[in-house]
């Protein structure tokens, strides 16, 4: 598969802005495992092989288990994820699949009761950011590394 465009070369200021958002996300209260679960799950939904590859590797390096990663697309049907993680994954799916109505009042209410609005805003920015990266990687045919 040929890479179509090099956004970093063609739009360096836009790319820097995306990286600035990534840098901001490292300062949030979100635990590393939540961040990686969000990135993997959104990338699975969007069908982004580059991001799935990158973030599963990052998750494993960060201590995530292969078993949980293998079962991530079936998170509702397993007890391997905490209730908090399940809410984060539900939000990830609802925001990623925005054409289905976006974040539901039910999910938002549960999140607010558990985490608070600032934390939910941080989750939203994480989800929005990985969705943007997915769209860049897919649209430019960013290749999965051989390693």
Number of C-alpha atoms within 10 A of each C-alpha: 7 8 12 11 14 14 14 11 9 10 10 12 12 12 14 12 11 15 13 11 14 15 11 13 17 13 9 14 11 15 9 16 16 17 19 24 22 25 26 26 25 27 23 16 16 17 14 24 19 18 25 22 15 15 20 21 14 16 21 14 10 12 10 17 12 13 9 16 18 11 14 19 15 10 19 13 10 11 10 14 16 11 11 14 16 15 17 22 23 21 23 27 19 19 20 21 15 11 8 11 9 14 18 13 9 9 15 17 13 13 19 14 10 14 12 13 14 12 16 18 11 17 22 16 16 24 24 17 18 23 23 11 17 25 16 16 21 18 13 15 18 20 15 15 8 4 4
